[in-house]
Amino acid sequence: MSVLVTGAGGYIGTVLVPLLLEKGHQVIALDRFFFGRDNLQRAIDGHQVEIIRDDIRWFDPNILEGVDAVIDLAALSNDPAGELDEVKTREINHQARAKIAKLAKERGVKRYILPSSCSIYGFRDPDEAIDETYAPNPLTAYARANLAAENDSLPLANDKFTVVALRQSTVYGLSPRMRFDLAINGMVMGFFRGGKIPILRDGTQWRPFVHVKDTSRALIAALEADSKLVNGQIFNVGANDDNVMIFELAERAAKAIGVPFKYEWYGLPDHRSYRVTFDKISNTLGFKTSVSIEEGAQEIYKALVDKVVDPDDMRTITVKWYKHLMYMQDFLKETEVNGVIL
Ligand SMILES: NC(=O)c1ccc[n+]([C@@H]2O[C@H](COP(=O)([O-])OP(=O)(O)OC[C@H]3O[C@@H](n4cnc5c(N)ncnc54)[C@H](O)[C@@H]3O)[C@@H](O)[C@H]2O)c1
């Protein structure tokens, strides 16, 4: 298939794209490349990918001609990024993605996959493990935008246009565009830097986790599945056993990397907490995760110790980087003369 991947230069995109190529799909990568083009270039390692640097709000719809499927990853990608600018979060994560889904249908694209998030469940009683039929309870601008994108894209499904929404767990693991603003990755980095695992207060909140390779495999499963099984459907992506309370997660991460369990608290109490079931994706698509939380923590720690990942790369903390870009834009405007700095 010819697959348009938006946000292809991101944390998930740079793992997904090589997997798509391995499976024989052609990839068109559309991204602003806020985190640089180098991550995707390294990921594709000389393989043929059409790269388009553009914004999903304003891109030329002609690029959808001849495309078979869209995997629409581009977004301001977590809750804090959403709080950075609520209006832009809505424009990008909701309106632009809804527009892509609509344009894709008009241009004869056969499948649209929306990588959504389990964060739309917000807060649920920890005694109940929730499935896709539970009423969402989005608590942040990011979660509300994901839900609105689901609500606008899923009704477009018909017998010629397959639409699937995947509610991904919190992702972890190594990626060419590394993110240390995700729970497991950040815990390992915190220990690497300061000898203590940072834990977001109050530690009793539940979250499901999925490795970046596994969530990419789930996106490919949704791409390749018989339309009858997935059309108009929502799937949670993860594994039942990988719902973990945050304090326990920190203990497990320390044990996995073989270090003493020392920790420090940060942040205000987190009101998001949800335990999720993944029976639907397992029963419908036979999807099973392949990487454990322990293996994920170990690969990140090893990459830091072996200097494969630069712990000082500012781009790995998403919101900090977006803020830095905006600051630098103003700064450059102030300093450049005749279009040059020096
Ligand atoms: N990583 C997770 O834990 C997680 C969990 C659930 C859902 N998701 C969702 O998966 C998707 C990808 O997440 P990620 O972790 O790879 O994030 P990421 O921030 O690493 O990647 C997002 C990519 O989108 C691009 N982008 C952002 N705005 C754009 C715009 N207006 N036009 C074009 N490109 C734009 C960025 O340059 C970046 O390369 C997002 O939709 C995110 O909400 C991620």
Ligand as a Chemical Component Dictionary entry (heavy atoms), coordinates in Angstrom:
data_LIG
# 
_chem_comp.id                   LIG 
_chem_comp.type                 NON-POLYMER 
_chem_comp.pdbx_formal_charge   0 
_chem_comp.three_letter_code    LIG 
# 
loop_
_chem_comp_atom.comp_id 
_chem_comp_atom.atom_id 
_chem_comp_atom.alt_atom_id 
_chem_comp_atom.type_symbol 
_chem_comp_atom.charge 
_chem_comp_atom.model_Cartn_x 
_chem_comp_atom.model_Cartn_y 
_chem_comp_atom.model_Cartn_z 
_chem_comp_atom.pdbx_ordinal 
LIG N1  N1  N 0  3.696  8.674  22.903 1  
LIG C1  C1  C 0  2.630  8.346  23.607 2  
LIG O1  O1  O 0  2.709  7.911  24.777 3  
LIG C2  C2  C 0  1.265  8.431  22.981 4  
LIG C3  C3  C 0  0.208  7.820  23.640 5  
LIG C4  C4  C 0  -1.063 7.909  23.095 6  
LIG C5  C5  C 0  -1.251 8.606  21.899 7  
LIG N2  N2  N 1  -0.192 9.187  21.289 8  
LIG C6  C6  C 0  -0.455 9.904  20.025 9  
LIG O2  O2  O 0  0.365  9.385  18.984 10 
LIG C7  C7  C 0  0.734  10.427 18.096 11 
LIG C8  C8  C 0  2.238  10.505 17.934 12 
LIG O3  O3  O 0  2.837  10.712 19.191 13 
LIG P1  P1  P 0  4.401  10.795 19.378 14 
LIG O4  O4  O 0  4.695  10.279 20.737 15 
LIG O5  O5  O -1 5.081  10.189 18.206 16 
LIG O6  O6  O 0  4.617  12.386 19.384 17 
LIG P2  P2  P 0  5.777  13.307 18.780 18 
LIG O7  O7  O 0  5.608  14.655 19.384 19 
LIG O8  O8  O 0  7.089  12.649 18.942 20 
LIG O9  O9  O 0  5.454  13.355 17.243 21 
LIG C9  C9  C 0  4.496  14.198 16.667 22 
LIG C10 C10 C 0  5.012  14.617 15.302 23 
LIG O10 O10 O 0  4.021  15.444 14.699 24 
LIG C11 C11 C 0  4.641  16.567 14.110 25 
LIG N3  N3  N 0  3.674  17.656 14.110 26 
LIG C12 C12 C 0  3.114  18.272 15.172 27 
LIG N4  N4  N 0  2.258  19.215 14.754 28 
LIG C13 C13 C 0  2.271  19.193 13.403 29 
LIG C14 C14 C 0  1.584  19.923 12.402 30 
LIG N5  N5  N 0  0.731  20.897 12.708 31 
LIG N6  N6  N 0  1.812  19.619 11.092 32 
LIG C15 C15 C 0  2.703  18.642 10.760 33 
LIG N7  N7  N 0  3.402  17.921 11.677 34 
LIG C16 C16 C 0  3.171  18.196 12.985 35 
LIG C17 C17 C 0  5.864  16.861 14.975 36 
LIG O11 O11 O 0  6.868  17.559 14.231 37 
LIG C18 C18 C 0  6.304  15.453 15.387 38 
LIG O12 O12 O 0  7.263  14.935 14.491 39 
LIG C19 C19 C 0  0.132  11.708 18.642 40 
LIG O13 O13 O 0  -1.095 11.924 18.009 41 
LIG C20 C20 C 0  -0.067 11.380 20.092 42 
LIG O14 O14 O 0  -1.090 12.147 20.644 43 
LIG C21 C21 C 0  1.060  9.100  21.776 44 
# 
loop_
_chem_comp_bond.comp_id 
_chem_comp_bond.atom_id_1 
_chem_comp_bond.atom_id_2 
_chem_comp_bond.value_order 
_chem_comp_bond.pdbx_ordinal 
LIG N1  C1  SING 1  
LIG C1  O1  DOUB 2  
LIG C1  C2  SING 3  
LIG C2  C3  SING 4  
LIG C2  C21 DOUB 5  
LIG C3  C4  DOUB 6  
LIG C4  C5  SING 7  
LIG C5  N2  DOUB 8  
LIG N2  C6  SING 9  
LIG N2  C21 SING 10 
LIG C6  O2  SING 11 
LIG C6  C20 SING 12 
LIG O2  C7  SING 13 
LIG C7  C8  SING 14 
LIG C7  C19 SING 15 
LIG C8  O3  SING 16 
LIG O3  P1  SING 17 
LIG P1  O4  DOUB 18 
LIG P1  O5  SING 19 
LIG P1  O6  SING 20 
LIG O6  P2  SING 21 
LIG P2  O7  DOUB 22 
LIG P2  O8  SING 23 
LIG P2  O9  SING 24 
LIG O9  C9  SING 25 
LIG C9  C10 SING 26 
LIG C10 O10 SING 27 
LIG C10 C18 SING 28 
LIG O10 C11 SING 29 
LIG C11 N3  SING 30 
LIG C11 C17 SING 31 
LIG N3  C12 SING 32 
LIG N3  C16 SING 33 
LIG C12 N4  DOUB 34 
LIG N4  C13 SING 35 
LIG C13 C14 SING 36 
LIG C13 C16 DOUB 37 
LIG C14 N5  SING 38 
LIG C14 N6  DOUB 39 
LIG N6  C15 SING 40 
LIG C15 N7  DOUB 41 
LIG N7  C16 SING 42 
LIG C17 O11 SING 43 
LIG C17 C18 SING 44 
LIG C18 O12 SING 45 
LIG C19 O13 SING 46 
LIG C19 C20 SING 47 
LIG C20 O14 SING 48 
# 
